[in-house]
Amino acid sequence: MLYWLLVPLRGEIFFFNVFRYITVRTAAAGITALVLSFLLGPRLIRLLERRQIGQEIRPEGPQSHYAKKGTPSMGGILIIICTLLPTLVWGNLANVYVWVAVLSMVLFGLIGLVDDILKVRRKRSQGLRPGQKILLQALLAAAIGLVFLWMGARGDFNLSLSFPFLKQWVPFLGWFYLPWIVFILVGSSNAVNLADGLDGLAIGLTLISATALTALTYVAGHALWSQYLNIARVPLAAELTVFAGAFAGACLGFLWFNCHPAQVFMGDVGALSIGGTMAVIALLIKQEFLLFTVAGVFILEALSVLLQVSYFKLSKGKRIFKMAPLHHHFELSGWPEGRVVIRFWILGIIFALFSLSTLKLR
């Protein structure tokens, strides 16, 4: 919005010329998101407390978590608000990629919101049944996939698949891109949801991933950098950097309230929205394969659940881990909650740095 108001004034006041630059508006969006988080966070927490919207604890979870029962939940609303408002203020709203990211975040958040509301009403840790949640996610992902195909038909999106380190093999998928998009979106949103089990764990890992995605988005949209690193250039993705910067700022702001001992939990409204958002950004910039390393810890958390469930069924009751997802295994192994979170953050940073380093290796 300010982009439309301030940039046209650069002819009269030269200072306003700086708002043409993606880097300036990305930094402004990130700072705005952080400040909004500090201003709105305490108000949202008080509102959730008054409405008695608190966390329900899984009966089969670690016993130490019962002390967290009743902690305000649905804090992911703060992440969504503090991402969208700075994007609307500092972004170029004529850019279709920005709107795809914005609407994806909101719609995945709505699925999570329905799940959270059902949890509160039923006073239990499960809202939507797993099958219902997956179906809703898949339908939404398919709808988003159709938007990608529409953009491809317009020439705004390349429907060819880009593989890291395979510069010459870029297969055109066309309509076959749709199931791939559904897989990435559903997998990412559920992976974040599974990792949301300890104070500050999921949001800290999201902050790391969002920061890496901000850098990747800037590189993908920059003519010189994309050519130098020999990666797919996506001109429209440049403006998406503003959204990614706001997203990272909102995550940093939410971490202030979610660090141990947490004042508020993100709930499914937060977990599903940020998982879907990361996947959409990666898809738009043609770096969805890097999402597997940028969000490497989330992938490990999801794999631990898949392995545990599969092995439990095949072995008729035996387990690989003491409890899944993976962070619970280390908790039950005697690690304090803070140690698990910090070490998982460190692992997340390693994954993110590895992802960025592969750009030059190509």
C-alpha positions in Angstrom: 0.0 0.0 0.0 2.8 2.4 1.0 4.6 1.2 -2.1 1.9 2.8 -4.3 1.8 5.9 -2.2 5.5 6.7 -1.7 7.3 5.5 -4.8 5.4 7.8 -7.2 6.6 10.7 -5.0 10.3 10.0 -5.7 10.3 12.5 -8.5 9.5 15.3 -6.1 11.2 14.0 -2.9 14.3 11.9 -3.8 14.3 10.1 -0.4 11.1 8.2 -1.4 13.2 6.5 -4.2 14.5 4.0 -1.5 11.1 2.4 -1.3 11.6 1.0 -4.8 14.2 -1.4 -3.4 13.2 -4.8 -2.3 15.8 -4.9 0.5 14.5 -1.7 2.1 10.9 -2.8 2.1 11.8 -6.3 3.3 13.6 -4.9 6.3 10.7 -2.5 7.0 8.2 -5.4 6.7 10.2 -7.5 9.2 10.6 -4.7 11.7 6.9 -3.8 11.4 5.9 -7.4 12.0 8.2 -7.6 15.1 6.8 -4.3 16.5 3.2 -5.4 15.9 3.9 -8.7 17.6 5.1 -6.9 20.7 2.1 -4.6 20.7 -0.7 -7.1 19.9 0.8 -10.2 21.7 -0.1 -9.3 25.3 -3.6 -8.2 24.2 -4.2 -11.4 22.3 -3.0 -13.5 25.3 -5.3 -11.7 27.7 -8.2 -12.2 25.2 -7.5 -15.9 25.0 -7.4 -16.1 28.8 -10.7 -14.3 29.2 -12.3 -16.7 26.7 -10.7 -19.6 28.4 -9.2 -20.8 25.2 -6.5 -23.1 26.6 -4.3 -26.0 25.6 -5.6 -29.5 26.0 -2.9 -32.1 26.7 -2.7 -35.5 25.0 -3.3 -38.3 27.6 -0.5 -40.4 26.0 2.0 -37.5 26.1 4.8 -37.0 28.6 3.5 -36.5 32.1 5.6 -33.3 32.5 3.3 -31.6 30.0 0.3 -31.7 32.2 1.5 -28.6 33.9 1.0 -26.7 30.6 -2.8 -27.5 30.5 -4.8 -24.3 30.1 -2.0 -22.2 28.6 -3.7 -19.9 26.0 -3.7 -21.5 22.6 -4.6 -20.3 19.0 -1.6 -17.8 19.3 -0.9 -18.6 15.6 -3.5 -15.9 14.9 -0.8 -13.4 16.0 1.7 -14.8 13.4 -0.9 -14.5 10.6 -1.9 -10.9 11.5 1.7 -9.8 12.0 2.7 -11.3 8.6 -0.2 -10.0 6.6 -0.5 -6.4 7.8 3.2 -5.5 7.0 2.9 -7.3 3.7 -0.2 -5.2 2.8 1.6 -2.0 3.9 5.1 -2.6 2.3 4.4 -5.0 -0.6 3.5 -4.3 -4.1 -0.1 -5.6 -4.1 -0.2 -6.0 -7.9 2.1 -9.0 -7.6 0.2 -12.3 -8.0 2.8 -14.3 -6.0 2.2 -12.1 -3.0 -1.5 -12.8 -3.1 -1.0 -16.6 -3.5 1.2 -16.6 -0.4 -1.2 -14.4 1.6 -4.3 -16.4 0.7 -2.5 -19.8 1.3 -1.5 -18.7 4.8 -5.0 -17.5 5.6 -6.8 -20.6 4.3 -4.4 -23.1 5.9 -4.9 -21.1 9.1 -8.7 -21.4 8.8 -8.4 -25.2 8.7 -6.3 -25.1 11.8 -8.7 -22.6 13.4 -11.6 -25.0 12.9 -9.5 -27.8 14.5 -8.6 -25.6 17.5 -12.2 -24.4 18.1 -13.4 -28.1 18.1 -10.7 -28.9 20.7 -11.9 -26.1 22.9 -15.5 -27.0 22.6 -14.9 -30.7 23.2 -12.3 -30.1 26.0 -9.9 -32.7 24.5 -6.6 -32.7 22.5 -8.2 -33.8 19.2 -10.5 -31.6 17.2 -10.9 -32.7 13.6 -10.3 -36.4 13.1 -7.0 -37.1 11.3 -8.8 -38.2 8.1 -10.9 -35.1 8.1 -7.9 -32.8 8.5 -5.9 -34.5 5.8 -8.8 -34.3 3.4 -9.3 -30.6 4.0 -5.6 -29.9 3.6 -5.5 -32.0 0.4 -8.6 -30.2 -1.1 -7.0 -26.8 -0.2 -3.7 -27.8 -1.6 -5.4 -29.0 -4.9 -7.1 -25.6 -5.2 -3.8 -23.8 -4.7 -2.3 -26.2 -7.2 -4.9 -25.2 -9.8 -3.9 -21.6 -9.2 -0.3 -22.6 -10.0 -1.5 -24.2 -13.2 -3.5 -21.1 -14.1 -0.4 -19.0 -13.5 1.6 -21.4 -15.7 -1.0 -21.0 -18.5 -0.5 -17.2 -18.2 3.2 -17.5 -18.3 3.6 -16.3 -14.7 4.9 -19.6 -13.4 7.2 -22.3 -14.9 5.6 -25.7 -14.8 8.9 -27.5 -15.2 10.5 -29.2 -12.3 14.0 -27.9 -11.2 16.3 -30.5 -9.6 19.3 -29.3 -7.6 22.6 -30.2 -9.2 20.9 -31.4 -12.4 21.1 -28.3 -14.5 20.2 -29.9 -17.9 17.3 -32.0 -16.7 14.2 -29.8 -16.3 11.2 -31.9 -17.1 7.9 -30.1 -18.0 5.2 -31.5 -15.8 2.1 -29.6 -16.9 -0.9 -31.0 -15.1 1.3 -33.6 -13.3 2.6 -30.7 -11.3 -0.7 -30.8 -9.3 -0.1 -34.0 -7.3 3.4 -32.8 -6.5 2.1 -29.5 -5.2 -0.5 -31.3 -3.0 2.2 -33.6 -1.6 4.5 -30.7 -0.7 1.8 -28.6 0.9 0.1 -31.3 2.9 3.4 -32.8 4.0 4.9 -29.4 5.1 1.8 -28.3 7.0 1.6 -31.6 8.9 5.4 -31.7 9.6 5.2 -28.4 11.4 2.2 -29.5 13.3 4.0 -32.6 14.5 7.0 -30.6 15.7 4.8 -28.2 17.7 5.2 -30.0 21.1 7.7 -28.1 23.2 7.9 -24.4 24.2 9.6 -22.4 21.4 10.5 -25.5 19.3 8.3 -25.2 16.2 8.4 -21.4 16.1 12.2 -21.2 16.5 12.7 -23.7 13.7 10.2 -21.8 11.6 12.2 -18.6 12.2 15.3 -20.3 11.0 13.6 -21.7 7.9 11.8 -18.4 7.2 15.1 -16.5 7.3 16.6 -18.9 4.8 13.6 -18.7 2.6 13.8 -14.9 2.6 17.4 -15.2 1.3 16.4 -17.8 -1.3 13.4 -15.7 -2.5 15.6 -12.6 -2.9 18.2 -14.6 -4.9 15.5 -16.2 -7.1 14.1 -12.9 -8.0 17.4 -11.1 -8.6 18.7 -11.3 -12.2 22.4 -11.1 -11.4 22.4 -13.4 -8.3 20.3 -16.1 -9.9 22.5 -16.1 -13.0 25.7 -16.2 -10.9 24.4 -19.1 -8.8 22.9 -20.8 -11.9 19.5 -21.3 -10.3 16.0 -20.8 -11.9 15.2 -17.1 -12.1 11.7 -16.2 -11.0 11.2 -12.4 -11.7 7.8 -12.2 -9.9 9.4 -13.8 -6.8 11.3 -10.6 -6.0 8.3 -9.0 -4.4 7.6 -12.2 -2.5 10.8 -11.3 -0.4 8.8 -8.7 1.4 6.2 -11.3 2.4 9.0 -13.7 3.5 10.6 -10.9 5.6 7.4 -10.1 7.3 6.9 -13.8 8.0 10.3 -14.1 9.6 9.7 -10.9 11.7 6.3 -12.3 12.9 8.0 -15.6 13.9 10.6 -13.7 15.9 7.9 -11.7 17.6 5.9 -14.8 18.5 9.0 -16.5 19.9 9.1 -13.8 22.5 5.9 -15.1 24.0 6.3 -18.8 23.1 9.8 -19.4 24.7 9.9 -21.5 27.8 7.8 -21.2 29.9 5.4 -20.4 27.1 2.7 -17.7 27.6 0.8 -18.8 24.6 0.9 -21.8 22.1 0.4 -21.4 18.4 -2.2 -24.1 18.1 -3.1 -25.7 14.8 -4.1 -22.3 13.4 -0.4 -21.4 13.6 1.2 -24.8 12.7 -0.9 -25.5 9.6 -0.6 -21.9 8.3 3.2 -21.6 8.7 3.8 -25.1 7.3 1.6 -24.3 4.3 3.3 -20.9 3.9 6.8 -22.3 3.8 5.8 -24.8 1.2 4.1 -22.2 -1.0 7.2 -19.9 -0.9 9.4 -22.8 -1.8 7.1 -23.8 -4.7 6.9 -20.3 -6.0 10.7 -19.8 -6.2 11.2 -23.3 -7.7 13.2 -24.5 -4.7 10.8 -27.1 -3.3 13.6 -29.7 -3.1 15.6 -27.4 -0.9 12.6 -27.3 1.5 13.6 -30.8 2.6 16.8 -29.4 4.0 15.7 -25.9 4.9 13.0 -27.5 7.0 15.2 -30.5 7.8 14.3 -30.9 11.4 10.5 -30.7 10.6 11.1 -33.6 8.1 12.9 -35.6 10.8 10.1 -35.1 13.2 7.5 -36.3 10.6 9.7 -39.3 9.6 10.0 -40.3 13.2 6.2 -40.5 13.5 5.9 -42.5 10.2 8.7 -44.9 11.2 7.2 -45.4 14.7 3.7 -46.1 13.5 4.8 -48.4 10.7 7.2 -50.4 12.9 4.6 -50.6 15.7 2.1 -52.2 13.3 4.6 -54.5 11.5 6.2 -55.7 14.8 2.9 -56.0 16.6 3.7 -53.6 19.4 7.4 -52.8 19.3 8.8 -49.3 19.1 11.8 -47.7 17.6 11.6 -44.5 19.8 10.5 -44.2 23.3 7.8 -41.8 22.0 7.3 -40.0 18.7 7.6 -37.3 17.4 11.4 -37.3 17.9 11.6 -34.5 20.5 9.5 -36.6 22.9 12.1 -39.4 22.6 14.8 -37.2 23.9 12.6 -35.8 26.6 11.9 -39.3 27.9 15.7 -40.1 27.6 16.3 -37.5 30.3 17.0 -34.3 28.3 15.5 -31.2 29.9 13.0 -29.4 27.6 15.2 -26.4 27.1 18.1 -28.6 26.0 16.0 -30.4 23.4 14.7 -27.1 22.0 18.2 -25.5 21.8 19.8 -28.5 20.2 17.0 -28.9 17.7 17.5 -25.2 16.9 21.2 -25.7 16.3 20.4 -28.6 14.0 17.9 -26.4 12.2 20.6 -23.8 11.7 23.0 -26.4 10.3 20.3 -27.6 7.9 19.6 -24.0 6.8 23.2 -23.2 6.2 23.7 -26.4 4.3 20.8 -25.4 2.0 22.2 -22.0 1.3 25.7 -23.4 0.7 24.4 -25.8 -2.0 23.5 -22.7 -4.1 27.1 -22.0 -4.8 28.0 -25.7 -5.1 25.7 -25.9 -8.1 
